[in-house]
Amino acid sequence: MDVSKTKSSFYRRLYVAYLIDSGLASSVPALSEVTGMPRRTAQDTITALAELDILCEFEQQDGARNHAGRYRIHSWGAIDKGWIEPNLRQIKAVLGYP
């Protein structure tokens, strides 16, 4: 399947936002484990969510050290998050994720 970089990048961002929002993977190590993507790609994807007006912030765990905590989606902007779950099979197929 030939997929443009624009589409795969968009789908990757949607999938990462979905994983964070659903609580399935709300840290960089958890995202790497669930998707198989390298840590740096996970970090870059989280940062790039802002380009879609998805507001994602890191919440430090009280009393924790070394940036322990989790990411949280505060706003989906213009994205209809309800579209993602029914289309997960297609999104994961495009990205080659399990």
C-alpha positions in Angstrom: 0.0 0.0 0.0 1.5 3.3 -1.1 0.7 6.1 1.4 1.8 9.7 1.3 4.0 11.0 4.1 1.3 13.6 4.8 -1.3 10.9 5.4 1.0 8.7 7.4 2.1 11.6 9.6 -1.5 12.7 10.1 -2.6 9.2 11.1 0.4 8.8 13.4 -0.6 12.0 15.2 -4.2 10.9 15.5 -3.2 7.5 16.8 -0.8 8.9 19.4 -3.4 11.4 20.5 -6.0 8.6 20.8 -3.6 6.4 22.8 -2.9 9.2 25.2 -6.5 10.3 25.5 -7.8 6.8 26.1 -5.1 6.1 28.7 -3.7 3.2 26.7 -0.3 4.8 26.5 0.2 8.2 28.2 4.0 8.3 28.4 6.8 8.1 25.8 7.9 4.6 27.0 4.3 3.3 26.8 3.8 4.8 23.3 7.0 3.1 22.2 5.9 -0.2 23.7 2.4 -0.1 22.2 3.4 1.1 18.7 7.0 -0.1 18.3 8.0 3.4 17.3 11.4 4.7 18.6 11.3 7.0 21.6 12.4 10.0 19.6 9.6 9.5 17.1 7.1 9.3 19.9 8.5 12.5 21.4 8.4 14.3 18.1 4.9 13.1 17.4 3.6 14.4 20.7 5.3 17.8 20.0 3.7 17.8 16.5 0.2 17.4 17.9 0.1 21.2 18.4 0.3 21.6 14.6 -3.2 20.0 14.5 -4.4 22.3 17.4 -4.5 19.2 19.7 -3.5 20.5 23.1 -1.4 17.9 24.8 0.4 18.6 28.0 2.7 16.7 30.3 1.5 16.4 33.9 4.3 15.8 36.4 3.5 13.2 39.0 3.4 14.7 42.5 6.6 14.1 44.4 8.1 12.2 41.5 11.6 12.8 40.1 13.1 12.6 36.6 10.0 13.9 34.8 7.8 11.0 35.9 4.2 11.6 34.9 1.9 11.3 31.9 0.7 13.2 28.9 -2.9 14.4 28.8 -5.1 15.7 25.9 -6.9 18.9 27.0 -8.4 19.8 23.7 -8.8 18.1 20.3 -9.2 21.4 18.4 -10.9 20.9 15.1 -10.3 17.1 15.1 -13.3 14.8 15.6 -11.9 12.3 18.0 -15.1 10.2 17.5 -13.8 9.3 14.0 -10.7 7.6 15.2 -11.9 4.6 17.1 -14.2 3.2 14.3 -11.2 3.7 11.9 -8.5 2.2 14.1 -8.0 -0.8 11.9 -7.3 1.4 8.8 -5.1 3.8 10.8 -3.0 1.0 12.1 -2.8 -0.7 8.7 -1.5 2.5 7.1 1.1 2.9 9.8 2.0 -0.8 9.9 1.3 -1.0 13.7 0.1 -4.1 15.5 
